[in-house]
Amino acid sequence: MGSRTMKARLLWLSLLPGLALAQGASVPTRTACTVEGMLDEVRVAMKTGSPAYRKYARLRLKEAAIAMPPEALGRAVSQERDPAVLEAVGAALATKASNAQKPELLQPLLSRASQDADPGLRAAAVRALQGSPSVEFMAKNGDVVTYEQLVRDSAPEVRQAVVENLVTESAGIYFGHNPELAEAAVKVAVASEDPALAKRLLGEVSMEAASPEVVRKLTQQLRSEDAGLRAAAAKALGGVPGSESAGARRSLTSLYRADSDLAVRKASLEGLARLGQSGARPLLESLRGVDKRLDPEIDAWLSALKLNLQEWHLLLREKQRLSP
């Protein structure tokens, strides 16, 4: 990092408390970099600080955690009763565990996420894992606590936090290329009793690195009683690895021919287009007439595929432009 960049960053960080104060927030005096001292600062920031200052206080705690004793952070996680502060100190502990490559440090946080009597605190503990390689860390802790278990929690905020973590981890850490995360997402979707959450997982967590077993479980969701879940699974199958594309193509073709739900059939066409890209045209053409309502949809895909666009998001955007 250049000296000018470093100076600019330091200047910005030094201005954040002042900016918060200018917005009417009560800013605590600077504290020593101990767990207790910094938690006092976070506690005040969460109660009276501006959004900018709250973000600054959380970031400062996470950065300081790298040099803090893990035992003190673990005790703070075990004892904290304020959800916002628990989320902040839990995120700091996750940062410490990641930096030290010691997943076992997360055990107090996992315990709060699965066992605390207060649903707000359970949700805060789950949210604290966001942005860390949490699926990997859970596995290295012996899968004593997993997202598959947590998504069955009685509290909606806990279940929502589980899905948010997996979506964020897929996009922000592994960029869609992690088989363990794909497997976790499908397992959680299957375990979830909330179709909306399952649909979001299958719709937003990448399946580009999915294993054959994960693809098999995903394919089983094409028989779900919930049409929205069938549609989400169909779209997700369009993103499986090339080695699994032949089986996925057969499954989606059968789904299009047999399923009477319009949204499911549309999702099947999208999955088929994604699997084959320009090579999907003959198969899509063969499906004309199965459901005349969707013949214009097939024509839109065929027109988009003629452009030979190499990136899926570009092809999808062009098809949406051409849709009737």
C-alpha positions in Angstrom: 0.0 0.0 0.0 1.5 3.4 -1.0 2.2 6.1 1.5 -0.5 8.4 0.1 -3.1 5.6 0.2 -2.2 4.7 3.7 -2.4 8.4 4.8 -5.8 8.8 3.1 -7.1 5.7 4.9 -5.8 6.8 8.3 -7.3 10.2 7.7 -10.7 8.7 6.8 -10.7 6.5 9.8 -9.8 9.4 12.1 -12.6 11.4 10.7 -15.3 8.8 11.2 -15.9 9.5 14.9 -16.1 13.2 14.1 -18.5 12.7 11.3 -20.7 10.6 13.6 -20.6 13.3 16.3 -21.6 15.9 13.7 -24.6 13.8 13.0 -25.7 14.0 16.7 -24.2 10.8 17.9 -22.6 10.3 21.3 -19.0 9.1 20.7 -17.1 7.5 23.5 -13.6 8.4 24.4 -10.9 6.3 22.8 -10.3 3.1 24.8 -7.4 0.8 25.3 -7.3 -2.2 22.8 -8.5 -4.7 25.3 -11.6 -6.9 24.7 -13.4 -5.3 27.6 -12.5 -1.7 26.6 -13.4 -2.1 23.0 -16.7 -3.8 23.8 -17.6 -0.8 25.9 -16.9 1.3 22.8 -19.0 -1.0 20.6 -21.8 -1.0 23.1 -22.1 2.8 23.1 -21.8 2.9 19.3 -24.6 0.4 18.9 -26.9 2.4 21.2 -26.2 6.0 20.2 -23.8 6.1 17.2 -24.7 6.9 13.6 -24.6 4.1 11.1 -21.2 5.2 10.0 -19.8 5.1 13.5 -21.4 1.8 14.3 -19.7 0.3 11.2 -16.4 1.9 12.2 -16.6 0.5 15.8 -17.3 -3.0 14.5 -14.5 -2.8 12.0 -12.1 -1.5 14.6 -12.9 -4.4 16.9 -12.4 -6.9 14.1 -9.0 -5.5 13.2 -7.9 -5.4 16.8 -9.1 -9.0 17.4 -6.2 -10.3 15.4 -3.8 -9.4 18.2 -6.3 -10.1 21.1 -6.2 -13.2 23.3 -8.6 -15.8 21.9 -9.7 -16.8 25.4 -10.9 -13.3 26.2 -12.8 -13.1 22.9 -14.4 -16.5 23.6 -15.5 -15.4 27.1 -17.0 -12.2 25.7 -19.0 -14.3 23.1 -20.2 -16.7 25.8 -21.3 -13.9 28.2 -22.7 -11.1 25.9 -26.5 -10.5 26.2 -26.9 -7.7 23.7 -27.6 -9.1 20.2 -25.9 -6.2 18.3 -22.8 -6.5 20.5 -22.8 -10.3 20.3 -22.8 -10.0 16.5 -19.9 -7.6 16.6 -17.7 -9.6 19.0 -18.7 -12.8 17.3 -17.5 -11.4 14.0 -14.3 -10.4 15.7 -13.8 -14.0 17.0 -14.5 -15.3 13.5 -11.8 -13.0 12.1 -9.4 -14.2 14.8 -10.1 -17.9 14.0 -9.7 -17.2 10.2 -6.4 -15.3 10.7 -5.0 -17.9 13.0 -6.4 -20.8 11.0 -7.9 -22.3 14.2 -11.5 -23.1 13.5 -11.8 -24.5 17.1 -11.9 -20.9 18.4 -15.4 -20.6 17.0 -16.9 -23.2 19.4 -18.3 -20.6 21.8 -20.0 -18.8 18.9 -21.4 -22.1 17.5 -22.7 -22.9 20.9 -24.6 -19.6 21.1 -26.0 -20.1 17.6 -27.4 -23.5 18.4 -28.2 -23.5 22.1 -29.0 -20.0 23.4 -32.5 -19.7 24.7 -33.0 -16.2 23.2 -33.8 -16.4 19.4 -32.4 -12.9 18.9 -29.0 -14.0 20.4 -29.0 -17.2 18.3 -29.6 -15.1 15.2 -26.9 -12.7 16.1 -24.4 -15.5 16.6 -25.3 -16.9 13.2 -24.9 -13.5 11.5 -21.5 -13.1 13.2 -20.3 -15.9 10.9 -21.1 -14.0 7.8 -18.1 -13.3 5.6 -16.0 -16.1 7.1 -15.4 -19.6 5.6 -18.1 -20.8 8.0 -19.0 -24.0 6.2 -15.4 -25.1 6.2 -15.0 -24.1 9.9 -18.1 -26.0 10.9 -16.8 -29.2 9.2 -13.4 -28.8 11.0 -15.3 -28.5 14.2 -16.7 -32.0 13.6 -20.1 -30.8 12.1 -21.4 -30.7 15.7 -23.3 -27.6 14.5 -24.3 -27.2 10.8 -26.4 -24.9 8.8 -28.6 -27.9 8.0 -29.4 -28.0 11.7 -29.7 -24.3 12.1 -32.2 -23.8 9.3 -34.7 -25.9 11.3 -34.6 -23.4 14.1 -38.0 -22.3 15.3 -37.1 -18.6 14.9 -37.5 -17.0 11.4 -34.6 -14.6 12.0 -32.2 -17.6 12.6 -33.3 -19.3 9.5 -33.0 -16.1 7.5 -29.5 -15.6 8.8 -28.5 -19.1 7.7 -29.5 -18.4 4.1 -27.9 -14.9 4.1 -24.6 -16.4 5.3 -24.5 -19.1 2.6 -25.4 -16.7 -0.2 -22.8 -14.2 0.9 -20.2 -16.9 1.4 -20.8 -18.3 -2.1 -20.5 -14.9 -3.8 -18.0 -13.1 -1.6 -15.5 -15.7 -0.6 -15.5 -18.6 -3.1 -17.0 -16.8 -6.2 -19.1 -19.9 -6.9 -16.3 -22.4 -7.0 -16.6 -24.5 -3.8 -18.1 -28.0 -3.8 -18.6 -28.1 0.0 -20.6 -24.8 -0.1 -22.8 -26.1 -3.0 -23.4 -29.2 -1.0 -24.3 -27.3 2.1 -26.7 -25.1 0.2 -28.6 -28.0 -1.3 -28.7 -29.8 2.1 -30.1 -26.7 3.7 -32.6 -26.2 1.0 -33.8 -29.8 1.4 -33.9 -29.5 5.2 -35.7 -26.2 5.2 -39.5 -26.2 5.7 -39.7 -22.7 4.2 -40.0 -22.9 0.4 -39.1 -19.2 0.0 -35.7 -19.7 1.7 -35.0 -22.9 -0.2 -35.8 -21.1 -3.5 -33.4 -18.3 -2.6 -30.6 -20.8 -1.8 -31.0 -22.7 -5.0 -31.4 -19.5 -7.0 -28.4 -17.6 -5.6 -25.8 -20.1 -4.5 -23.6 -21.2 -7.4 -23.7 -24.9 -8.5 -20.6 -24.6 -10.8 -18.5 -26.8 -8.5 -21.3 -29.2 -7.4 -20.4 -32.8 -7.0 -22.3 -35.7 -8.7 -24.0 -36.4 -5.3 -25.1 -32.8 -4.9 -26.5 -32.7 -8.5 -28.4 -35.9 -7.7 -30.0 -34.3 -4.6 -30.7 -31.1 -6.6 -32.4 -33.2 -9.3 -34.6 -34.8 -6.7 -36.1 -31.4 -5.9 -37.6 -31.4 -9.4 -40.2 -33.7 -7.8 -41.0 -31.3 -4.9 -44.7 -30.6 -4.2 -43.9 -26.8 -4.2 -43.8 -25.5 -7.8 -41.6 -22.6 -6.8 -39.0 -25.0 -5.4 -39.2 -27.1 -8.6 -38.6 -24.0 -10.7 -35.6 -22.9 -8.5 -34.1 -26.4 -8.8 -34.5 -26.3 -12.6 -32.7 -23.0 -12.9 -29.9 -24.3 -10.5 -29.4 -27.4 -12.7 -28.5 -25.1 -15.5 -25.4 -24.1 -13.6 -24.0 -27.5 -12.8 -20.5 -28.6 -14.1 -20.1 -29.8 -17.7 -19.4 -33.3 -16.4 -23.0 -33.4 -15.1 -24.7 -31.6 -18.0 -26.0 -34.6 -19.9 -28.0 -36.0 -17.0 -29.2 -32.5 -16.1 -30.3 -31.9 -19.6 -32.3 -35.2 -19.7 -34.0 -34.3 -16.3 -34.9 -30.8 -17.5 -36.3 -32.0 -20.8 -38.5 -34.5 -19.0 -39.6 -31.8 -16.6 -40.6 -29.5 -19.4 -42.7 -32.2 -21.0 -44.4 -33.5 -17.9 -44.8 -30.5 -15.5 -48.0 -28.5 -16.1 -46.9 -25.5 -14.1 -46.0 -22.5 -16.4 -43.3 -21.1 -14.2 -41.6 -24.5 -13.8 -41.6 -25.0 -17.6 -40.1 -21.5 -18.1 -37.4 -22.4 -15.6 -36.7 -25.6 -17.4 -36.1 -23.7 -20.6 -33.7 -21.4 -18.8 -31.8 -24.3 -17.4 -31.6 -26.0 -20.8 -30.4 -22.8 -22.4 -27.7 -22.3 -19.8 -26.5 -25.9 -20.0 -26.1 -25.9 -23.8 -25.6 -22.2 -24.6 -25.5 -22.1 -28.5 -25.7 -25.9 -28.6 -29.1 -25.8 -26.9 -30.9 -24.6 -30.0 -31.9 -27.9 -31.5 -33.3 -29.2 -28.2 -35.2 -26.0 -27.6 -36.6 -26.2 -31.1 -37.8 -29.7 -30.5 -39.9 -28.5 -27.5 -42.1 -26.2 -29.6 -45.7 -27.2 -29.4 -45.4 -29.0 -26.0 -47.0 -25.9 -24.4 -48.0 -23.4 -27.1 -48.1 -20.7 -24.4 -44.4 -20.9 -24.1 -43.5 -21.1 -27.8 -42.8 -17.3 -27.8 -40.5 -18.0 -24.8 -38.6 -20.6 -26.8 -38.3 -18.1 -29.8 -36.8 -15.5 -27.4 -34.2 -18.0 -26.3 -33.4 -19.0 -29.8 -32.9 -15.4 -30.9 -30.7 -14.7 -28.0 -28.6 -17.8 -28.5 -28.0 -16.8 -32.2 -25.8 -14.0 -30.9 -23.2 -16.5 -29.5 -22.6 -14.6 -26.3 -20.1 -16.3 -24.2 -21.1 -15.0 -20.8 -24.3 -16.3 -19.2 -25.3 -13.0 -17.6 -25.1 -11.3 -21.0 -27.1 -14.0 -22.7 -29.7 -13.9 -19.9 -30.0 -10.1 -20.2 -30.4 -10.3 -24.0 -33.1 -13.0 -23.6 -35.0 -10.8 -21.1 -34.9 -7.9 -23.6 -36.4 -10.1 -26.3 -39.0 -11.7 -24.1 -42.6 -11.1 -25.1 
